[in-house]
Amino acid sequence: ALRTLLAVVAYREAKCRLDATVALQAVLRSVVARRRFLEQRRAAICVQSRVRGWRCRSRLGKLKSKAVADKIRRIREEDERAAALEKACQESQKRDLELEEMKRQLEETRQRA
């Protein structure tokens, strides 16, 4: 009975050590896996952040270039309108001078007659 008791006690100690070893190994594996997961997640977040920033800057550049192109187009249109207005003013002045000349000639012909 003593041998059996000693064997049971030795078995329980061995089982307890085995359970403790298995638990310790599981914890160590989970720590290593968790660390690897966190590093991968950090790397993925970094890549996503860089890509989002690049896309945002790209879109902003396109918007800025479009805005600049629109502004240049508006300035050109304003310049064309100003040139057309200046030309119209010059033609108007020319016609006014011609009209004044015609009126003067008409007055001269009336005075002669």
N, CA, C and O atoms as a GROMACS GRO file, in nm:
protein
  452
    1ALA      N    1   0.081  -0.118   0.000
    1ALA     CA    2   0.000   0.000   0.000
    1ALA      C    3   0.087   0.125   0.000
    1ALA      O    4   0.050   0.229  -0.056
    2LEU      N    5   0.204   0.114   0.064
    2LEU     CA    6   0.294   0.227   0.068
    2LEU      C    7   0.349   0.256  -0.071
    2LEU      O    8   0.360   0.371  -0.112
    3ARG      N    9   0.383   0.150  -0.144
    3ARG     CA   10   0.432   0.168  -0.280
    3ARG      C   11   0.326   0.233  -0.366
    3ARG      O   12   0.357   0.323  -0.445
    4THR      N   13   0.205   0.189  -0.353
    4THR     CA   14   0.095   0.245  -0.432
    4THR      C   15   0.076   0.391  -0.396
    4THR      O   16   0.057   0.475  -0.484
    5LEU      N   17   0.080   0.422  -0.270
    5LEU     CA   18   0.063   0.559  -0.225
    5LEU      C   19   0.176   0.647  -0.279
    5LEU      O   20   0.153   0.758  -0.326
    6LEU      N   21   0.300   0.594  -0.271
    6LEU     CA   22   0.413   0.669  -0.324
    6LEU      C   23   0.400   0.686  -0.476
    6LEU      O   24   0.432   0.792  -0.529
    7ALA      N   25   0.355   0.584  -0.543
    7ALA     CA   26   0.337   0.591  -0.688
    7ALA      C   27   0.229   0.692  -0.724
    7ALA      O   28   0.244   0.768  -0.819
    8VAL      N   29   0.120   0.693  -0.647
    8VAL     CA   30   0.012   0.789  -0.672
    8VAL      C   31   0.063   0.930  -0.648
    8VAL      O   32   0.035   1.020  -0.728
    9VAL      N   33   0.136   0.952  -0.541
    9VAL     CA   34   0.190   1.085  -0.510
    9VAL      C   35   0.288   1.126  -0.620
    9VAL      O   36   0.283   1.240  -0.666
   10ALA      N   37   0.376   1.036  -0.663
   10ALA     CA   38   0.473   1.066  -0.770
   10ALA      C   39   0.399   1.096  -0.900
   10ALA      O   40   0.437   1.187  -0.974
   11TYR      N   41   0.295   1.020  -0.927
   11TYR     CA   42   0.214   1.044  -1.047
   11TYR      C   43   0.150   1.182  -1.043
   11TYR      O   44   0.152   1.256  -1.141
   12ARG      N   45   0.093   1.215  -0.927
   12ARG     CA   46   0.027   1.346  -0.915
   12ARG      C   47   0.127   1.460  -0.932
   12ARG      O   48   0.098   1.562  -0.996
   13GLU      N   49   0.248   1.441  -0.872
   13GLU     CA   50   0.351   1.544  -0.888
   13GLU      C   51   0.393   1.557  -1.034
   13GLU      O   52   0.408   1.667  -1.087
   14ALA      N   53   0.412   1.444  -1.098
   14ALA     CA   54   0.451   1.444  -1.239
   14ALA      C   55   0.341   1.507  -1.324
   14ALA      O   56   0.369   1.587  -1.414
   15LYS      N   57   0.216   1.471  -1.296
   15LYS     CA   58   0.103   1.528  -1.371
   15LYS      C   59   0.095   1.678  -1.347
   15LYS      O   60   0.070   1.755  -1.440
   16CYS      N   61   0.116   1.720  -1.221
   16CYS     CA   62   0.112   1.864  -1.189
   16CYS      C   63   0.223   1.937  -1.263
   16CYS      O   64   0.200   2.045  -1.318
   17ARG      N   65   0.346   1.878  -1.265
   17ARG     CA   66   0.457   1.939  -1.339
   17ARG      C   67   0.427   1.944  -1.489
   17ARG      O   68   0.455   2.043  -1.555
   18LEU      N   69   0.370   1.837  -1.540
   18LEU     CA   70   0.336   1.833  -1.683
   18LEU      C   71   0.231   1.939  -1.716
   18LEU      O   72   0.244   2.011  -1.815
   19ASP      N   73   0.129   1.949  -1.634
   19ASP     CA   74   0.026   2.052  -1.656
   19ASP      C   75   0.086   2.192  -1.649
   19ASP      O   76   0.051   2.279  -1.729
   20ALA      N   77   0.177   2.214  -1.551
   20ALA     CA   78   0.241   2.344  -1.537
   20ALA      C   79   0.328   2.373  -1.660
   20ALA      O   80   0.330   2.485  -1.710
   21THR      N   81   0.400   2.273  -1.707
   21THR     CA   82   0.486   2.289  -1.825
   21THR      C   83   0.401   2.321  -1.948
   21THR      O   84   0.436   2.410  -2.026
   22VAL      N   85   0.292   2.249  -1.966
   22VAL     CA   86   0.203   2.274  -2.080
   22VAL      C   87   0.145   2.414  -2.073
   22VAL      O   88   0.139   2.484  -2.173
   23ALA      N   89   0.103   2.455  -1.953
   23ALA     CA   90   0.047   2.589  -1.935
   23ALA      C   91   0.152   2.695  -1.964
   23ALA      O   92   0.124   2.795  -2.031
   24LEU      N   93   0.275   2.673  -1.915
   24LEU     CA   94   0.384   2.769  -1.939
   24LEU      C   95   0.416   2.778  -2.088
   24LEU      O   96   0.435   2.888  -2.141
   25GLN      N   97   0.423   2.664  -2.155
   25GLN     CA   98   0.449   2.664  -2.299
   25GLN      C   99   0.338   2.737  -2.375
   25GLN      O  100   0.366   2.811  -2.470
   26ALA      N  101   0.215   2.717  -2.334
   26ALA     CA  102   0.102   2.783  -2.401
   26ALA      C  103   0.112   2.934  -2.384
   26ALA      O  104   0.088   3.011  -2.477
   27VAL      N  105   0.148   2.976  -2.261
   27VAL     CA  106   0.162   3.120  -2.236
   27VAL      C  107   0.275   3.177  -2.320
   27VAL      O  108   0.261   3.283  -2.380
   28LEU      N  109   0.387   3.107  -2.324
   28LEU     CA  110   0.500   3.155  -2.402
   28LEU      C  111   0.465   3.162  -2.551
   28LEU      O  112   0.498   3.260  -2.618
   29ARG      N  113   0.398   3.060  -2.602
   29ARG     CA  114   0.357   3.062  -2.743
   29ARG      C  115   0.262   3.180  -2.771
   29ARG      O  116   0.273   3.248  -2.873
   30SER      N  117   0.170   3.202  -2.677
   30SER     CA  118   0.074   3.311  -2.698
   30SER      C  119   0.144   3.447  -2.691
   30SER      O  120   0.108   3.538  -2.764
   31VAL      N  121   0.246   3.461  -2.603
   31VAL     CA  122   0.320   3.587  -2.594
   31VAL      C  123   0.394   3.612  -2.725
   31VAL      O  124   0.391   3.723  -2.778
   32VAL      N  125   0.459   3.510  -2.777
   32VAL     CA  126   0.532   3.524  -2.904
   32VAL      C  127   0.434   3.556  -3.018
   32VAL      O  128   0.460   3.645  -3.098
   33ALA      N  129   0.324   3.484  -3.023
   33ALA     CA  130   0.225   3.507  -3.128
   33ALA      C  131   0.164   3.646  -3.115
   33ALA      O  132   0.144   3.715  -3.216
   34ARG      N  133   0.135   3.689  -2.992
   34ARG     CA  134   0.077   3.822  -2.971
   34ARG      C  135   0.175   3.930  -3.014
   34ARG      O  136   0.136   4.028  -3.078
   35ARG      N  137   0.302   3.913  -2.980
   35ARG     CA  138   0.404   4.011  -3.018
   35ARG      C  139   0.414   4.019  -3.172
   35ARG      O  140   0.420   4.129  -3.228
   36ARG      N  141   0.416   3.904  -3.238
   36ARG     CA  142   0.422   3.901  -3.385
   36ARG      C  143   0.298   3.968  -3.445
   36ARG      O  144   0.308   4.044  -3.541
   37PHE      N  145   0.180   3.938  -3.387
   37PHE     CA  146   0.056   3.999  -3.435
   37PHE      C  147   0.060   4.150  -3.420
   37PHE      O  148   0.023   4.223  -3.513
   38LEU      N  149   0.105   4.198  -3.305
   38LEU     CA  150   0.110   4.343  -3.282
   38LEU      C  151   0.208   4.411  -3.378
   38LEU      O  152   0.181   4.520  -3.426
   39GLU      N  153   0.322   4.347  -3.405
   39GLU     CA  154   0.417   4.404  -3.501
   39GLU      C  155   0.356   4.410  -3.640
   39GLU      O  156   0.372   4.510  -3.710
   40GLN      N  157   0.287   4.305  -3.680
   40GLN     CA  158   0.223   4.304  -3.812
   40GLN      C  159   0.113   4.409  -3.820
   40GLN      O  160   0.099   4.478  -3.921
   41ARG      N  161   0.036   4.423  -3.713
   41ARG     CA  162  -0.070   4.523  -3.712
   41ARG      C  163  -0.012   4.664  -3.720
   41ARG      O  164  -0.062   4.749  -3.793
   42ARG      N  165   0.095   4.688  -3.645
   42ARG     CA  166   0.161   4.819  -3.649
   42ARG      C  167   0.213   4.847  -3.791
   42ARG      O  168   0.200   4.958  -3.842
   43ALA      N  169   0.273   4.744  -3.853
   43ALA     CA  170   0.324   4.762  -3.989
   43ALA      C  171   0.210   4.788  -4.087
   43ALA      O  172   0.223   4.873  -4.175
   44ALA      N  173   0.099   4.716  -4.073
   44ALA     CA  174  -0.016   4.736  -4.162
   44ALA      C  175  -0.073   4.876  -4.145
   44ALA      O  176  -0.108   4.941  -4.243
   45ILE      N  177  -0.082   4.923  -4.021
   45ILE     CA  178  -0.133   5.058  -3.995
   45ILE      C  179  -0.040   5.161  -4.058
   45ILE      O  180  -0.086   5.260  -4.115
   46CYS      N  181   0.089   5.138  -4.047
   46CYS     CA  182   0.187   5.231  -4.106
   46CYS      C  183   0.172   5.236  -4.258
   46CYS      O  184   0.171   5.344  -4.318
   47VAL      N  185   0.160   5.119  -4.320
   47VAL     CA  186   0.143   5.114  -4.466
   47VAL      C  187   0.012   5.182  -4.507
   47VAL      O  188   0.009   5.261  -4.601
   48GLN      N  189  -0.096   5.151  -4.436
   48GLN     CA  190  -0.225   5.212  -4.468
   48GLN      C  191  -0.219   5.363  -4.453
   48GLN      O  192  -0.274   5.437  -4.535
   49SER      N  193  -0.152   5.409  -4.348
   49SER     CA  194  -0.141   5.553  -4.325
   49SER      C  195  -0.064   5.619  -4.438
   49SER      O  196  -0.103   5.726  -4.486
   50ARG      N  197   0.045   5.558  -4.481
   50ARG     CA  198   0.125   5.614  -4.591
   50ARG      C  199   0.044   5.618  -4.720
   50ARG      O  200   0.047   5.718  -4.792
   51VAL      N  201  -0.027   5.510  -4.748
   51VAL     CA  202  -0.106   5.504  -4.872
   51VAL      C  203  -0.217   5.608  -4.867
   51VAL      O  204  -0.240   5.677  -4.966
   52ARG      N  205  -0.286   5.619  -4.754
   52ARG     CA  206  -0.392   5.720  -4.742
   52ARG      C  207  -0.337   5.861  -4.760
   52ARG      O  208  -0.397   5.944  -4.828
   53GLY      N  209  -0.222   5.888  -4.698
   53GLY     CA  210  -0.160   6.019  -4.712
   53GLY      C  211  -0.122   6.048  -4.856
   53GLY      O  212  -0.146   6.158  -4.906
   54TRP      N  213  -0.064   5.948  -4.923
   54TRP     CA  214  -0.024   5.964  -5.063
   54TRP      C  215  -0.146   5.991  -5.150
   54TRP      O  216  -0.143   6.080  -5.236
   55ARG      N  217  -0.254   5.912  -5.128
   55ARG     CA  218  -0.375   5.932  -5.208
   55ARG      C  219  -0.435   6.070  -5.183
   55ARG      O  220  -0.480   6.137  -5.276
   56CYS      N  221  -0.436   6.112  -5.058
   56CYS     CA  222  -0.491   6.243  -5.023
   56CYS      C  223  -0.409   6.354  -5.089
   56CYS      O  224  -0.465   6.446  -5.147
   57ARG      N  225  -0.275   6.345  -5.080
   57ARG     CA  226  -0.192   6.446  -5.143
   57ARG      C  227  -0.209   6.445  -5.294
   57ARG      O  228  -0.207   6.550  -5.358
   58SER      N  229  -0.226   6.326  -5.350
   58SER     CA  230  -0.247   6.316  -5.495
   58SER      C  231  -0.378   6.384  -5.535
   58SER      O  232  -0.381   6.461  -5.631
   59ARG      N  233  -0.485   6.355  -5.461
   59ARG     CA  234  -0.613   6.419  -5.490
   59ARG      C  235  -0.605   6.570  -5.472
   59ARG      O  236  -0.659   6.646  -5.553
   60LEU      N  237  -0.538   6.613  -5.367
   60LEU     CA  238  -0.523   6.755  -5.342
   60LEU      C  239  -0.446   6.822  -5.455
   60LEU      O  240  -0.480   6.932  -5.499
   61GLY      N  241  -0.342   6.754  -5.503
   61GLY     CA  242  -0.265   6.808  -5.616
   61GLY      C  243  -0.351   6.821  -5.739
   61GLY      O  244  -0.343   6.921  -5.811
   62LYS      N  245  -0.435   6.721  -5.764
   62LYS     CA  246  -0.525   6.728  -5.879
   62LYS      C  247  -0.624   6.842  -5.863
   62LYS      O  248  -0.651   6.916  -5.958
   63LEU      N  249  -0.678   6.857  -5.742
   63LEU     CA  250  -0.773   6.966  -5.718
   63LEU      C  251  -0.704   7.101  -5.737
   63LEU      O  252  -0.761   7.192  -5.797
   64LYS      N  253  -0.582   7.113  -5.684
   64LYS     CA  254  -0.509   7.238  -5.697
   64LYS      C  255  -0.480   7.267  -5.844
   64LYS      O  256  -0.497   7.380  -5.890
   65SER      N  257  -0.435   7.165  -5.917
   65SER     CA  258  -0.403   7.188  -6.058
   65SER      C  259  -0.530   7.223  -6.135
   65SER      O  260  -0.526   7.306  -6.227
   66LYS      N  261  -0.642   7.160  -6.100
   66LYS     CA  262  -0.768   7.194  -6.166
   66LYS      C  263  -0.809   7.336  -6.132
   66LYS      O  264  -0.854   7.411  -6.219
   67ALA      N  265  -0.793   7.374  -6.006
   67ALA     CA  266  -0.828   7.510  -5.965
   67ALA      C  267  -0.738   7.611  -6.035
   67ALA      O  268  -0.786   7.716  -6.078
   68VAL      N  269  -0.610   7.580  -6.046
   68VAL     CA  270  -0.518   7.670  -6.115
   68VAL      C  271  -0.557   7.681  -6.262
   68VAL      O  272  -0.558   7.791  -6.318
   69ALA      N  273  -0.589   7.567  -6.324
   69ALA     CA  274  -0.630   7.569  -6.465
   69ALA      C  275  -0.757   7.652  -6.483
   69ALA      O  276  -0.768   7.729  -6.579
   70ASP      N  277  -0.852   7.638  -6.392
   70ASP     CA  278  -0.975   7.717  -6.399
   70ASP      C  279  -0.945   7.865  -6.383
   70ASP      O  280  -1.001   7.950  -6.453
   71LYS      N  281  -0.855   7.896  -6.291
   71LYS     CA  282  -0.820   8.036  -6.269
   71LYS      C  283  -0.752   8.095  -6.393
   71LYS      O  284  -0.781   8.207  -6.433
   72ILE      N  285  -0.662   8.020  -6.452
   72ILE     CA  286  -0.594   8.066  -6.574
   72ILE      C  287  -0.696   8.087  -6.685
   72ILE      O  288  -0.691   8.186  -6.757
   73ARG      N  289  -0.790   7.992  -6.698
   73ARG     CA  290  -0.893   8.005  -6.801
   73ARG      C  291  -0.976   8.131  -6.778
   73ARG      O  292  -1.005   8.204  -6.873
   74ARG      N  293  -1.015   8.156  -6.651
   74ARG     CA  294  -1.094   8.277  -6.620
   74ARG      C  295  -1.015   8.404  -6.651
   74ARG      O  296  -1.070   8.500  -6.704
   75ILE      N  297  -0.887   8.404  -6.618
   75ILE     CA  298  -0.804   8.522  -6.646
   75ILE      C  299  -0.794   8.545  -6.796
   75ILE      O  300  -0.804   8.659  -6.842
   76ARG      N  301  -0.776   8.437  -6.872
   76ARG     CA  302  -0.770   8.452  -7.019
   76ARG      C  303  -0.901   8.505  -7.074
   76ARG      O  304  -0.903   8.593  -7.160
   77GLU      N  305  -1.012   8.451  -7.022
   77GLU     CA  306  -1.143   8.499  -7.068
   77GLU      C  307  -1.161   8.647  -7.034
   77GLU      O  308  -1.212   8.724  -7.116
   78GLU      N  309  -1.118   8.687  -6.914
   78GLU     CA  310  -1.128   8.829  -6.877
   78GLU      C  311  -1.041   8.914  -6.969
   78GLU      O  312  -1.083   9.022  -7.011
   79ASP      N  313  -0.921   8.866  -7.000
   79ASP     CA  314  -0.833   8.940  -7.090
   79ASP      C  315  -0.896   8.953  -7.229
   79ASP      O  316  -0.891   9.059  -7.291
   80GLU      N  317  -0.956   8.843  -7.276
   80GLU     CA  318  -1.022   8.847  -7.408
   80GLU      C  319  -1.139   8.945  -7.406
   80GLU      O  320  -1.159   9.021  -7.501
   81ARG      N  321  -1.217   8.942  -7.298
   81ARG     CA  322  -1.330   9.036  -7.287
   81ARG      C  323  -1.281   9.180  -7.282
   81ARG      O  324  -1.339   9.268  -7.345
   82ALA      N  325  -1.174   9.204  -7.208
   82ALA     CA  326  -1.118   9.339  -7.198
   82ALA      C  327  -1.067   9.385  -7.334
   82ALA      O  328  -1.087   9.501  -7.372
   83ALA      N  329  -1.001   9.295  -7.408
   83ALA     CA  330  -0.951   9.331  -7.540
   83ALA      C  331  -1.068   9.360  -7.634
   83ALA      O  332  -1.063   9.456  -7.711
   84ALA      N  333  -1.172   9.278  -7.627
   84ALA     CA  334  -1.289   9.300  -7.713
   84ALA      C  335  -1.357   9.433  -7.676
   84ALA      O  336  -1.400   9.506  -7.765
   85LEU      N  337  -1.366   9.463  -7.548
   85LEU     CA  338  -1.424   9.589  -7.504
   85LEU      C  339  -1.341   9.708  -7.552
   85LEU      O  340  -1.396   9.808  -7.599
   86GLU      N  341  -1.210   9.696  -7.541
   86GLU     CA  342  -1.121   9.802  -7.588
   86GLU      C  343  -1.137   9.823  -7.738
   86GLU      O  344  -1.143   9.937  -7.785
   87LYS      N  345  -1.144   9.715  -7.812
   87LYS     CA  346  -1.162   9.724  -7.957
   87LYS      C  347  -1.296   9.790  -7.989
   87LYS      O  348  -1.305   9.875  -8.077
   88ALA      N  349  -1.402   9.750  -7.916
   88ALA     CA  350  -1.534   9.808  -7.938
   88ALA      C  351  -1.532   9.957  -7.905
   88ALA      O  352  -1.594  10.036  -7.977
   89CYS      N  353  -1.463   9.997  -7.799
   89CYS     CA  354  -1.453  10.138  -7.763
   89CYS      C  355  -1.381  10.217  -7.874
   89CYS      O  356  -1.423  10.327  -7.910
   90GLN      N  357  -1.274  10.159  -7.926
   90GLN     CA  358  -1.200  10.227  -8.032
   90GLN      C  359  -1.287  10.242  -8.156
   90GLN      O  360  -1.288  10.348  -8.220
   91GLU      N  361  -1.358  10.136  -8.191
   91GLU     CA  362  -1.447  10.143  -8.308
   91GLU      C  363  -1.557  10.247  -8.286
   91GLU      O  364  -1.595  10.320  -8.377
   92SER      N  365  -1.608  10.251  -8.163
   92SER     CA  366  -1.712  10.349  -8.131
   92SER      C  367  -1.658  10.490  -8.144
   92SER      O  368  -1.725  10.577  -8.201
   93GLN      N  369  -1.539  10.514  -8.093
   93GLN     CA  370  -1.479  10.647  -8.106
   93GLN      C  371  -1.455  10.682  -8.253
   93GLN      O  372  -1.477  10.796  -8.294
   94LYS      N  373  -1.411  10.584  -8.330
   94LYS     CA  374  -1.388  10.607  -8.473
   94LYS      C  375  -1.518  10.644  -8.542
   94LYS      O  376  -1.522  10.738  -8.622
   95ARG      N  377  -1.625  10.571  -8.510
   95ARG     CA  378  -1.756  10.600  -8.570
   95ARG      C  379  -1.807  10.737  -8.525
   95ARG      O  380  -1.866  10.811  -8.604
   96ASP      N  381  -1.783  10.770  -8.397
   96ASP     CA  382  -1.824  10.902  -8.349
   96ASP      C  383  -1.752  11.012  -8.426
   96ASP      O  384  -1.812  11.112  -8.464
   97LEU      N  385  -1.623  10.992  -8.450
   97LEU     CA  386  -1.548  11.090  -8.528
   97LEU      C  387  -1.601  11.101  -8.671
   97LEU      O  388  -1.614  11.210  -8.725
   98GLU      N  389  -1.631  10.985  -8.731
   98GLU     CA  390  -1.686  10.985  -8.866
   98GLU      C  391  -1.821  11.055  -8.869
   98GLU      O  392  -1.852  11.130  -8.962
   99LEU      N  393  -1.903  11.029  -8.766
   99LEU     CA  394  -2.034  11.092  -8.758
   99LEU      C  395  -2.019  11.244  -8.743
   99LEU      O  396  -2.092  11.320  -8.807
  100GLU      N  397  -1.927  11.287  -8.660
  100GLU     CA  398  -1.902  11.430  -8.643
  100GLU      C  399  -1.855  11.492  -8.775
  100GLU      O  400  -1.896  11.602  -8.811
  101GLU      N  401  -1.770  11.420  -8.846
  101GLU     CA  402  -1.722  11.469  -8.977
  101GLU      C  403  -1.837  11.481  -9.075
  101GLU      O  404  -1.846  11.579  -9.149
  102MET      N  405  -1.925  11.381  -9.076
  102MET     CA  406  -2.040  11.384  -9.166
  102MET      C  407  -2.133  11.499  -9.131
  102MET      O  408  -2.185  11.568  -9.220
  103LYS      N  409  -2.154  11.520  -9.000
  103LYS     CA  410  -2.239  11.632  -8.957
  103LYS      C  411  -2.177  11.764  -9.002
  103LYS      O  412  -2.249  11.852  -9.049
  104ARG      N  413  -2.048  11.780  -8.987
  104ARG     CA  414  -1.979  11.901  -9.026
  104ARG      C  415  -1.993  11.925  -9.178
  104ARG      O  416  -2.018  12.036  -9.224
  105GLN      N  417  -1.975  11.814  -9.252
  105GLN     CA  418  -1.988  11.826  -9.398
  105GLN      C  419  -2.131  11.861  -9.437
  105GLN      O  420  -2.153  11.940  -9.528
  106LEU      N  421  -2.227  11.803  -9.369
  106LEU     CA  422  -2.367  11.833  -9.395
  106LEU      C  423  -2.396  11.980  -9.366
  106LEU      O  424  -2.467  12.046  -9.442
  107GLU      N  425  -2.344  12.031  -9.256
  107GLU     CA  426  -2.363  12.172  -9.222
  107GLU      C  427  -2.299  12.262  -9.328
  107GLU      O  428  -2.354  12.366  -9.366
  108GLU      N  429  -2.182  12.221  -9.373
  108GLU     CA  430  -2.115  12.302  -9.476
  108GLU      C  431  -2.197  12.304  -9.606
  108GLU      O  432  -2.210  12.409  -9.669
  109THR      N  433  -2.252  12.189  -9.645
  109THR     CA  434  -2.331  12.183  -9.768
  109THR      C  435  -2.460  12.262  -9.751
  109THR      O  436  -2.508  12.323  -9.847
  110ARG      N  437  -2.517  12.260  -9.633
  110ARG     CA  438  -2.639  12.338  -9.608
  110ARG      C  439  -2.610  12.489  -9.614
  110ARG      O  440  -2.689  12.567  -9.666
  111GLN      N  441  -2.495  12.527  -9.559
  111GLN     CA  442  -2.462  12.668  -9.560
  111GLN      C  443  -2.432  12.719  -9.702
  111GLN      O  444  -2.460  12.835  -9.733
  112ARG      N  445  -2.378  12.635  -9.787
  112ARG     CA  446  -2.348  12.674  -9.924
  112ARG      C  447  -2.477  12.687 -10.006
  112ARG      O  448  -2.488  12.770 -10.096
  113ALA      N  449  -2.572  12.602  -9.973
  113ALA     CA  450  -2.694  12.602 -10.054
  113ALA      C  451  -2.791  12.706 -10.015
  113ALA      O  452  -2.898  12.716 -10.075
   0.00000   0.00000   0.00000
